[in-house]
Amino acid sequence: MLKQVISRQTLHSRLCVTLYTTYIITQIRSRSSTFDSVPLPTLSGQQPSTKTPKGLKGKKNENPNKISRPPCQPVLDRFDEQYGRELGHVWPSARSVLLDPDSWQYGVMLNRFATLNDITNLLQSKGFSSFLPQTHSPILPKTCSPAITLPKQQGRGEDAAETQSKTVSTVTPDAHGTVQNPQAILGASPRRPLTDTLAISSSSHLSNFTSSFLSSSSLPSSSSLLSSCPSSNISSCPTISSPPSSTFSSSATTSSSLSLSPSSSLSAPSSTSTSPSSSLPISSPSPSLLQCFLHPQPVRFPSQVHWRGVLKQYYLLNAASLLPVLALQLIDGEKVLDLCSAPGGKALAIMQTANPALLCCNESDPHRKEWLVQTLESFLPWSLSKRVILSNQDGRVFGLSEAGMYDKVLVDAPCSNDRSWLYSSNRQQGELRLKERASLPELQVQLLRSALSAVRPGGVVVYSTCTLSTDENAEVVGAVLESCPEAVLDDLWEELAVPLWAHFTFIQPHLHGGRCGLLVVPTPGRTWGPMYLCRIRRRG
Ligand SMILES: C[S@@+](CC[C@H](N)C(=O)[O-])C[C@H]1O[C@@H](n2cnc3c(N)ncnc32)[C@H](O)[C@@H]1O
């Protein structure tokens, strides 16, 4: 009887996958030259400024979600004043990209937990190529099972994504720390956009995966899952002060962790320290399971709708959003905290990159947490729910409740999202955002201190934003370093900027005469960013 049920389910699941893949490919083929357009992908952390993508449902030759409104003048004026001063000659280039949504490029991050063969071939046939070297490690951790209702994992990513190493012999930054790509900086032969942009399709449907785990009220909190870990704090880093009210944190007092899974099968915490950046090859970032396909032109790939029981094959994003995840230098078996996690793009990238023993996705805003849940359940198999847990604490206090418990922490901080703010829905919204902008650095400093408290001695914290603003980038890092003698800044230039300079325009911000992280500035032809990232190591 049981066998019959299983085999019926198996047949049904296979049929679903086949139909779904066929449908996607048919749609893509028929629309290959006229892909839909939708707003900036969601890794920037703000709701896209235009409507939810219709993905494949849009009519041919239409751009249903194209950003049609003009940029918000007060925001543009402020950017002109501030970024003109801070970025000098690079600002006009960045400005021209930000003001031309048709030129924006989008990366296609593959989901190694889904069936990928056809999509990968299709991407390659359309001129996309993978920009990260791939490791040949097994795709799934041993304890993982395939997709929720799929009886068999078909054609996983190991034979799907191409390996592409980038070799750079000499790269010389100019006085501003920018690696000059004359074509990009001078805007020579700008590529004609075929279409514009795309965002993830945020499914309103919740599968069994989510609902069954969300109802597990007796499950342990992330805190108890981690109770075997050391709990030292950084005494010199006051993690908590009275949190100021923030535009971005509508739920600043929630503190209980929401666990999606039981803890019984968690593997032992890793005690391995991360490799220092100097041990990495200069010619390419360390090989990873993570695969992201880019196109030299701003061609968009259609978004996928969520089908119950079938994992999405890819996630569309601003490729610069992967850099903070690469900077984490993830290795299997680590405990990782994504302190500001919704809508979950970087959490997904983390799970594509390595097999952590635990990934805690924290998001204080209850609405955005729901969005995070939808993202995770659309991309990750059920078996991973034992390793990927949710928490809805205020990130500013997280470091106190789970002090020293993580190997790696990502702080993808709430910030003035330059792209999104520039297309504020009206003048009033733009002005309000600019007014509230002043409170962001304090919030960011508190989040970063909390992260440093949550990481174990010897572990690392990566801080990132999607703004060009120095106040929210190097200044925040500087303020935290000043008050945390246990924190040491890593240099990411050779590790990330040198090998990836062909894809991104990097600037190296300086603070008190020293280098302080990397800034990805959108320039014509390489429209990725804005994205700031820096890595801080807690002394062991
Ligand atoms: C830039 S977004 C994160 C984007 C996400 N990392 C991704 O890649 O999809 C910043 C997130 O931080 C959340 N946030 C704001 N204040 C917070 C706080 N005090 N604690 C935790 N999260 C917070 C926001 O609601 C927002 O979802």
The ligand as a Gaussian input file, in Angstrom:
#p B3LYP/6-31G(d) Opt

LIG

0 1
 C       19.483000      45.296000       2.989000
 S       18.191000      44.415000       3.641000
 C       18.791000      42.767000       3.665000
 C       18.761000      42.094000       2.328000
 C       19.063000      40.617000       2.441000
 N       20.324000      40.391000       3.110000
 C       19.095000      39.940000       1.104000
 O       20.181000      39.706000       0.592000
 O       18.028000      39.626000       0.578000
 C       18.212000      44.850000       5.298000
 C       17.192000      44.108000       6.124000
 O       17.457000      44.435000       7.478000
 C       16.229000      44.468000       8.162000
 N       16.425000      45.199000       9.418000
 C       16.273000      46.524000       9.656000
 N       16.545000      46.792000      10.940000
 C       16.891000      45.621000      11.523000
 C       17.253000      45.236000      12.828000
 N       17.344000      46.142000      13.814000
 N       17.516000      43.944000      13.070000
 C       17.443000      43.017000      12.085000
 N       17.084000      43.318000      10.835000
 C       16.810000      44.600000      10.551000
 C       15.304000      45.142000       7.178000
 O       13.961000      44.869000       7.491000
 C       15.758000      44.531000       5.864000
 O       14.986000      43.404000       5.568000

